[in-house]
């Protein structure tokens, strides 16, 4: 009891009053701080709402622009032939003035010379270039008659799909006249029987993209303005939803002064070739080597006024050689000596209807196959530089070819909307299926085999990509 004798009622009341005042002061300070943070939260909410409204407005504008682009593309007549207007007007003038036909040995240069600001030219010279023969395995297995059936339809492009390419076993890339590059996850595409969306859209071109190629985690694209872009291809799991397409564009350069119709990548030498309407094929070493006047290249030009390359490709059995398609002949260039050898397949004319739309060489033999505007498929032996087979392949222009890893099985597509499979040893058609309707007299543009499974992809003028599954018959 002695401990409580020092306390008085007055002291206890004073202590309670002091504690009450302290509590009220702390409560007031807390209310002030709470009001401060509430005002900050309101400001943040306003910022978030304004950003959401801005994002919604931008998305609406993008949708309107894409719709307008689709409407304009329907009004515009598609370019059906890979001949530029300058050449056509020049041909008409020459015909009106009754000039004689030009010989390939003339010193006339192509109508569109590349600008000297991008590098130097290498003079090409005629020499009898022949690709060394390859020993073909005699115990090759017979070709099974595969029946291709549509499995998945991919809808993401807003205009014609000009090219499809399997970057690796898990990623499919596509390009189109909507100026966009789309990347698709093959695991979701092949594993489902319904439409899926592209996991990434790459934007970097200002013109229609006509061609693509690459390998592993690398992709190259070429457009109507002569621009080439090189991209790194990320895996779907590595995609950041807030990233932009510029993060994946490694290089972008003005490669040609006119439309690029074809680019092909050499994975062993990390080199790139491109064929353009300006009249030459260029060889690029990757990564780009820059000189004082721009990126360095090596150009291959076939002499003659009307010799404009439309396609090019490497000879997979020997990367020293490239094959280039022209109006009435193909050419084999030696990239080391710049020599070339010409293999004609039709009569020389100014306005040729035999234009080469695609060219591929079998990886197991020296057999080169070409698809043409005149509905024909032609076969060339690069060891003897002769055309060994000429046959009608489709009921309309042959647009693309693809040869599988065995080197003896091939598929072809055309503007008749069909896909046909062939045995390259007998030149017999094994199977045919009609897949696409025509749009502006065009149908299927591109076809590509899956590197490890029995799937292939096609892209057409209807802006759709179709995945086909193979079943042995």
C-alpha positions as CSV (number, residue, x, y, z in Angstrom):
1,X,0.0,0.0,0.0
2,X,3.0,2.3,0.5
3,X,3.5,2.5,-3.3
4,X,0.2,4.1,-3.9
5,X,0.4,6.7,-1.1
6,X,2.3,9.1,-3.4
7,X,-0.6,9.3,-5.9
8,X,-3.4,11.8,-5.5
9,X,-6.7,12.2,-7.3
10,X,-5.5,15.5,-8.8
11,X,-2.4,13.9,-10.2
12,X,-4.3,11.0,-11.7
13,X,-6.8,13.4,-13.3
14,X,-3.9,15.5,-14.8
15,X,-2.2,12.4,-16.1
16,X,-5.5,11.2,-17.8
17,X,-5.9,14.7,-19.4
18,X,-2.3,14.7,-20.7
19,X,-2.8,11.2,-22.3
20,X,-6.0,12.3,-23.8
21,X,-4.5,15.4,-25.4
22,X,-1.5,13.3,-26.7
23,X,-3.9,10.8,-28.2
24,X,-6.0,13.5,-29.9
25,X,-2.9,15.2,-31.3
26,X,-1.6,11.9,-32.7
27,X,-5.1,11.2,-34.2
28,X,-5.1,14.6,-35.8
29,X,-1.6,14.1,-37.2
30,X,-2.8,10.7,-38.6
31,X,-5.9,12.3,-40.2
32,X,-3.6,14.9,-41.8
33,X,-1.3,12.2,-43.1
34,X,-4.2,10.1,-44.3
35,X,-5.7,13.0,-46.2
36,X,-2.3,13.6,-47.8
37,X,-2.1,10.0,-49.0
38,X,-5.7,10.0,-50.2
39,X,-4.9,13.0,-52.4
40,X,-1.9,11.3,-53.8
41,X,-4.0,8.2,-54.6
42,X,-6.6,10.4,-56.3
43,X,-3.8,12.0,-58.4
44,X,-2.5,8.5,-59.4
45,X,-6.0,7.3,-60.2
46,X,-6.4,10.3,-62.5
47,X,-3.1,9.6,-64.2
48,X,-4.1,5.9,-64.7
49,X,-7.5,6.9,-66.1
50,X,-5.9,9.4,-68.5
51,X,-3.4,6.8,-69.7
52,X,-6.2,4.2,-70.1
53,X,-8.2,6.7,-72.2
54,X,-5.2,7.6,-74.3
55,X,-4.5,3.9,-74.8
56,X,-8.1,3.3,-75.8
57,X,-8.0,6.2,-78.2
58,X,-4.8,5.0,-79.8
59,X,-6.1,1.5,-80.1
60,X,-9.2,2.9,-81.8
61,X,-7.1,4.9,-84.2
62,X,-5.0,1.8,-85.0
63,X,-8.2,-0.1,-85.7
64,X,-9.5,2.6,-88.0
65,X,-6.1,2.8,-89.9
66,X,-6.0,-0.9,-90.3
67,X,-9.6,-0.9,-91.6
68,X,-8.8,1.9,-94.0
69,X,-5.7,0.0,-95.2
70,X,-7.9,-3.1,-95.9
71,X,-10.4,-0.9,-97.8
72,X,-7.6,0.7,-99.8
73,X,-6.0,-2.6,-100.6
74,X,-9.2,-3.9,-102.1
75,X,-9.4,-0.9,-104.4
76,X,-5.8,-1.2,-105.6
77,X,-5.1,-3.6,-108.4
78,X,-2.4,-6.0,-107.3
79,X,0.8,-6.2,-109.3
80,X,0.7,-9.6,-110.9
81,X,4.0,-9.5,-112.8
82,X,7.3,-8.7,-111.3
83,X,8.2,-6.2,-114.0
84,X,8.4,-2.6,-112.9
85,X,6.6,0.2,-114.8
86,X,9.9,1.8,-116.0
87,X,10.9,-1.3,-117.8
88,X,7.4,-1.6,-119.4
89,X,7.4,2.0,-120.6
90,X,11.0,1.5,-122.0
91,X,9.9,-1.6,-123.8
92,X,6.9,0.1,-125.4
93,X,9.2,3.0,-126.6
94,X,11.6,0.5,-128.0
95,X,8.9,-1.3,-129.8
96,X,7.4,1.9,-131.2
97,X,10.8,3.0,-132.6
98,X,11.2,-0.5,-134.1
99,X,14.5,-1.2,-132.5
100,X,15.9,-4.7,-133.0
101,X,16.1,-7.3,-130.3
102,X,18.9,-7.0,-127.8
103,X,21.5,-9.8,-127.6
104,X,22.8,-10.9,-124.2
105,X,26.3,-10.2,-125.2
106,X,25.6,-6.5,-125.7
107,X,27.1,-3.9,-123.4
108,X,23.8,-2.4,-122.3
109,X,23.3,-2.2,-118.6
110,X,20.0,-3.0,-116.7
111,X,17.5,-0.2,-116.7
112,X,17.9,0.3,-112.9
113,X,21.5,0.4,-111.8
114,X,22.1,0.3,-108.1
115,X,23.4,3.5,-106.5
116,X,27.1,3.6,-106.0
117,X,26.6,5.0,-102.5
118,X,25.9,1.6,-101.1
119,X,29.1,-0.1,-102.1
120,X,31.1,-1.4,-105.1
121,X,30.2,-3.6,-108.1
122,X,32.0,-6.8,-109.1
123,X,32.2,-7.3,-112.8
124,X,30.6,-10.6,-113.8
125,X,32.1,-12.5,-116.7
126,X,30.9,-15.5,-118.6
127,X,32.6,-18.8,-117.9
128,X,31.4,-22.4,-118.0
129,X,30.3,-22.7,-114.4
130,X,29.3,-26.3,-113.5
131,X,28.5,-27.5,-110.0
132,X,30.5,-30.7,-109.1
133,X,28.3,-33.8,-109.3
134,X,27.0,-35.4,-106.1
135,X,27.1,-39.1,-105.4
136,X,23.4,-40.1,-104.9
137,X,22.5,-42.8,-102.5
138,X,21.1,-45.8,-104.5
139,X,19.2,-47.4,-101.6
140,X,16.9,-44.4,-101.0
141,X,13.6,-45.3,-99.5
142,X,10.5,-45.1,-101.8
143,X,8.4,-41.9,-101.5
144,X,5.3,-42.5,-99.5
145,X,2.1,-41.0,-100.9
146,X,1.2,-38.3,-98.4
147,X,-2.3,-36.9,-98.2
148,X,-2.3,-33.3,-97.0
149,X,-5.3,-32.1,-95.0
150,X,-5.9,-28.6,-93.4
151,X,-5.4,-28.6,-89.7
152,X,-5.3,-25.0,-88.4
153,X,-6.2,-21.6,-90.0
154,X,-4.2,-18.6,-88.7
155,X,-5.9,-15.2,-89.0
156,X,-3.9,-12.1,-88.0
157,X,-2.7,-10.4,-91.2
158,X,-4.7,-7.7,-92.9
159,X,-3.6,-8.2,-96.4
160,X,-2.0,-10.9,-98.6
161,X,0.5,-13.2,-96.9
162,X,3.6,-13.2,-99.2
163,X,5.8,-15.5,-97.2
164,X,5.9,-18.2,-94.5
165,X,9.0,-19.7,-93.0
166,X,9.7,-22.0,-90.0
167,X,12.5,-20.2,-88.1
168,X,13.0,-23.4,-86.1
169,X,10.8,-26.3,-84.9
170,X,8.9,-24.1,-82.5
171,X,8.4,-20.8,-84.3
172,X,6.6,-19.9,-87.6
173,X,7.2,-16.5,-89.2
174,X,5.0,-14.8,-91.8
175,X,5.1,-11.6,-93.8
176,X,2.6,-9.8,-95.9
177,X,1.5,-6.8,-97.8
178,X,0.3,-5.2,-94.6
179,X,3.9,-4.3,-93.8
180,X,4.0,-6.6,-90.7
181,X,6.0,-9.6,-89.6
182,X,4.1,-12.1,-87.5
183,X,5.6,-14.8,-85.2
184,X,3.6,-17.8,-84.2
185,X,4.1,-20.4,-81.5
186,X,4.2,-23.8,-83.3
187,X,3.4,-25.7,-80.1
188,X,0.0,-24.0,-79.8
189,X,-0.6,-23.9,-83.6
190,X,0.1,-27.6,-84.1
191,X,-1.4,-28.7,-80.8
192,X,-4.8,-27.2,-81.3
193,X,-7.5,-27.5,-83.9
194,X,-8.6,-23.9,-83.7
195,X,-7.3,-20.5,-84.7
196,X,-4.6,-18.9,-82.5
197,X,-3.1,-15.5,-82.5
198,X,0.5,-14.5,-83.3
199,X,2.5,-14.1,-80.1
200,X,4.5,-11.1,-81.5
201,X,4.1,-8.6,-84.3
202,X,7.2,-6.9,-85.7
203,X,6.8,-3.5,-87.3
204,X,9.7,-1.8,-89.1
205,X,8.9,-1.7,-92.8
206,X,7.1,1.1,-94.6
207,X,6.3,-1.0,-97.7
208,X,4.8,-4.3,-98.5
209,X,7.0,-7.2,-97.4
210,X,7.5,-9.7,-100.3
211,X,10.1,-12.1,-98.9
212,X,11.7,-13.5,-95.7
213,X,14.3,-16.1,-94.8
214,X,16.6,-16.9,-91.8
215,X,17.4,-19.6,-89.4
216,X,17.8,-20.4,-85.7
217,X,17.0,-17.1,-83.9
218,X,17.6,-14.9,-86.9
219,X,15.1,-13.5,-89.5
220,X,15.6,-11.3,-92.6
221,X,12.8,-9.5,-94.4
222,X,12.7,-7.4,-97.7
223,X,10.1,-5.0,-98.8
224,X,8.9,-3.1,-101.9
225,X,11.1,0.0,-101.2
226,X,14.4,-2.0,-101.3
227,X,14.8,-2.1,-97.5
228,X,16.1,-5.2,-95.6
229,X,15.6,-5.7,-91.9
230,X,17.3,-8.3,-89.7
231,X,15.5,-9.4,-86.6
232,X,16.3,-11.4,-83.5
233,X,13.5,-13.9,-82.9
234,X,12.6,-14.3,-79.3
235,X,10.9,-17.3,-77.8
236,X,7.3,-17.0,-76.7
237,X,8.3,-17.3,-73.0
238,X,10.8,-14.5,-73.3
239,X,8.3,-11.9,-74.6
240,X,7.8,-8.8,-72.5
241,X,4.2,-7.5,-72.9
242,X,5.5,-4.0,-72.7
243,X,8.3,-4.4,-75.2
244,X,8.2,-2.8,-78.7
245,X,9.2,-4.2,-82.1
246,X,12.2,-1.9,-82.3
247,X,13.8,-4.0,-79.5
248,X,14.2,-6.9,-81.9
249,X,15.4,-5.1,-85.1
250,X,19.1,-5.5,-85.2
251,X,19.8,-3.9,-88.6
252,X,17.8,-2.0,-91.2
253,X,19.4,-0.7,-94.4
254,X,18.6,0.5,-97.9
255,X,19.8,-2.5,-99.8
256,X,18.3,-1.8,-103.3
257,X,16.7,1.1,-105.2
258,X,13.6,-1.0,-106.1
259,X,11.5,-3.8,-104.8
260,X,13.2,-6.9,-103.3
261,X,11.5,-10.0,-104.6
262,X,13.7,-12.6,-102.9
263,X,16.3,-12.9,-100.1
264,X,18.0,-16.1,-99.1
265,X,20.2,-16.8,-96.0
266,X,23.3,-19.0,-96.0
267,X,23.6,-20.3,-92.4
268,X,27.1,-21.9,-92.8
269,X,28.7,-18.7,-94.0
270,X,26.2,-16.3,-92.4
271,X,25.7,-14.6,-95.7
272,X,22.7,-13.2,-97.5
273,X,21.7,-12.8,-101.1
274,X,18.9,-10.5,-102.4
275,X,17.3,-10.2,-105.9
276,X,15.7,-6.9,-106.8
277,X,13.8,-5.2,-109.7
278,X,16.7,-2.8,-110.1
279,X,18.5,-5.6,-112.1
280,X,21.1,-7.2,-109.9
281,X,21.6,-9.8,-107.1
282,X,23.6,-8.7,-104.1
283,X,25.7,-10.7,-101.7
284,X,25.9,-9.4,-98.1
285,X,28.2,-10.7,-95.3
286,X,26.6,-10.7,-91.9
287,X,27.1,-8.9,-89.6
288,X,27.2,-6.0,-92.0
289,X,30.7,-4.7,-92.9
290,X,30.5,-0.9,-93.3
291,X,32.8,1.1,-95.6
292,X,33.1,4.9,-95.9
293,X,30.1,4.9,-98.3
294,X,27.8,2.5,-96.6
295,X,27.4,-1.3,-96.1
296,X,29.6,-3.3,-98.4
297,X,28.2,-5.8,-100.8
298,X,29.1,-7.8,-103.9
299,X,26.8,-7.5,-106.9
300,X,26.1,-10.0,-109.7
301,X,24.7,-8.5,-112.9
302,X,23.8,-10.4,-116.0
303,X,24.5,-8.3,-119.1
304,X,21.5,-7.3,-121.2
305,X,18.7,-4.7,-121.0
306,X,15.8,-6.9,-120.0
307,X,17.6,-9.2,-117.6
308,X,15.9,-8.5,-114.3
309,X,16.2,-11.2,-111.7
310,X,13.0,-12.3,-109.9
311,X,14.3,-15.1,-107.6
312,X,17.6,-16.4,-106.3
313,X,18.8,-19.2,-104.0
314,X,21.9,-21.0,-102.8
315,X,22.9,-24.4,-104.0
316,X,22.7,-26.3,-100.6
317,X,25.2,-29.0,-101.6
318,X,27.9,-26.4,-102.4
319,X,27.5,-22.8,-101.1
320,X,30.0,-21.5,-103.6
321,X,27.2,-21.3,-106.1
322,X,23.9,-19.4,-106.3
323,X,21.1,-19.9,-108.8
324,X,19.2,-16.9,-110.2
325,X,16.0,-16.9,-112.2
326,X,15.3,-14.5,-115.1
327,X,12.6,-14.2,-117.8
328,X,13.7,-17.0,-120.2
329,X,16.8,-18.5,-118.5
330,X,18.4,-19.3,-115.2
331,X,22.0,-18.4,-114.3
332,X,24.5,-20.2,-112.0
333,X,26.9,-17.7,-110.4
334,X,30.2,-18.6,-108.6
335,X,30.3,-16.2,-105.6
336,X,34.1,-16.5,-105.4
337,X,35.1,-15.8,-109.0
338,X,31.9,-13.9,-110.0
339,X,31.7,-16.1,-113.1
340,X,28.4,-17.3,-114.4
341,X,26.9,-19.8,-116.7
342,X,23.5,-19.4,-118.5
343,X,21.0,-22.2,-118.9
344,X,18.1,-21.1,-121.3
345,X,14.7,-22.8,-121.3
346,X,12.6,-20.6,-123.6
347,X,12.9,-18.3,-126.6
348,X,14.1,-14.7,-125.9
349,X,11.2,-12.2,-125.9
350,X,10.9,-8.7,-124.5
351,X,7.7,-9.2,-122.6
352,X,8.3,-12.7,-121.4
353,X,5.5,-14.9,-120.0
354,X,8.0,-17.5,-118.7
355,X,9.1,-15.5,-115.7
356,X,10.7,-17.6,-112.9
357,X,8.7,-17.2,-109.6
358,X,10.6,-19.7,-107.5
359,X,13.9,-21.7,-107.7
360,X,15.2,-24.5,-105.4
361,X,17.9,-27.0,-105.6
362,X,17.7,-30.4,-104.0
363,X,20.0,-30.8,-101.0
364,X,20.9,-34.4,-102.0
365,X,21.4,-33.8,-105.8
366,X,22.3,-31.1,-108.3
367,X,18.7,-31.1,-109.5
368,X,17.3,-27.5,-109.6
369,X,13.5,-27.0,-109.9
370,X,11.8,-23.8,-111.0
371,X,8.2,-22.7,-111.0
372,X,7.1,-20.3,-113.7
373,X,4.4,-17.8,-114.6
374,X,3.5,-19.9,-117.7
375,X,2.1,-22.7,-115.3
376,X,5.1,-24.9,-115.9
377,X,7.7,-26.6,-113.6
378,X,11.1,-27.1,-115.1
379,X,14.0,-29.3,-113.9
380,X,17.7,-28.5,-114.5
381,X,20.9,-30.5,-114.0
382,X,23.6,-28.2,-112.7
383,X,26.3,-30.7,-113.5
384,X,25.6,-30.5,-117.2
385,X,23.8,-27.1,-117.3
386,X,20.8,-28.5,-119.2
387,X,17.1,-28.4,-118.8
388,X,16.2,-32.1,-118.4
389,X,12.4,-31.8,-117.9
390,X,9.7,-29.3,-118.8
391,X,6.1,-30.0,-117.8
392,X,2.8,-28.3,-116.9
393,X,2.6,-28.2,-113.1
394,X,-0.6,-26.2,-112.4
395,X,-3.5,-24.7,-114.2
396,X,-2.3,-21.2,-113.3
397,X,1.0,-19.6,-112.4
398,X,3.3,-21.7,-110.2
399,X,4.2,-19.4,-107.2
400,X,6.3,-21.5,-104.8
401,X,8.1,-24.8,-104.2
402,X,9.4,-26.6,-101.2
403,X,11.7,-29.6,-101.1
404,X,11.9,-31.8,-97.9
405,X,15.1,-32.9,-96.2
406,X,15.3,-36.2,-98.2
407,X,15.7,-34.2,-101.4
408,X,13.3,-36.4,-103.4
409,X,9.9,-35.1,-102.2
410,X,8.5,-31.7,-103.3
411,X,5.4,-29.7,-103.0
412,X,4.3,-26.8,-105.2
413,X,1.6,-24.1,-105.0
414,X,0.0,-21.9,-107.6
415,X,-2.5,-19.2,-108.3
416,X,-5.0,-21.9,-109.1
417,X,-5.3,-22.4,-105.3
418,X,-4.0,-25.9,-105.2
419,X,-1.1,-27.7,-103.5
420,X,0.5,-30.6,-105.3
421,X,3.2,-33.1,-104.1
422,X,5.8,-34.6,-106.5
423,X,8.3,-37.4,-106.6
424,X,11.5,-35.8,-107.9
425,X,12.9,-39.2,-109.1
426,X,10.0,-40.0,-111.4
427,X,8.5,-36.4,-111.9
428,X,5.1,-37.8,-111.0
429,X,2.4,-35.9,-109.1
430,X,1.5,-37.9,-106.0
431,X,-1.4,-35.8,-104.5
432,X,-3.4,-32.7,-105.2
433,X,-5.6,-30.6,-102.9
434,X,-7.4,-27.3,-103.5
435,X,-7.0,-24.9,-100.6
436,X,-7.6,-21.3,-101.5
437,X,-10.0,-19.2,-103.6
438,X,-8.7,-16.6,-106.0
439,X,-8.5,-12.9,-105.1
440,X,-7.5,-10.5,-107.9
441,X,-6.3,-13.5,-109.9
442,X,-4.0,-14.5,-107.1
443,X,-4.2,-17.3,-104.6
444,X,-1.3,-19.1,-102.7
445,X,2.0,-17.2,-102.5
446,X,4.2,-19.3,-100.3
447,X,4.8,-22.8,-98.8
448,X,7.2,-24.0,-96.2
449,X,8.0,-27.4,-94.6
450,X,8.2,-27.9,-90.9
451,X,11.9,-28.9,-90.2
452,X,11.1,-32.0,-88.1
453,X,7.4,-33.0,-88.4
454,X,5.0,-33.8,-91.2
455,X,3.5,-30.3,-91.3
456,X,3.6,-27.5,-93.8
457,X,2.4,-23.9,-93.9
458,X,1.0,-22.0,-96.8
459,X,0.2,-18.3,-97.1
460,X,-2.2,-16.7,-99.6
461,X,-3.9,-13.6,-101.0
462,X,-6.8,-14.1,-98.6
463,X,-4.6,-13.0,-95.7
464,X,-4.8,-16.5,-94.2
465,X,-2.1,-19.0,-93.1
466,X,-3.1,-22.6,-93.2
467,X,-1.2,-25.4,-91.4
468,X,-1.6,-28.8,-93.2
469,X,-1.1,-32.2,-91.6
470,X,0.3,-35.2,-93.7
471,X,-1.1,-38.7,-93.5
472,X,0.3,-41.6,-95.4
473,X,-2.1,-43.1,-97.9
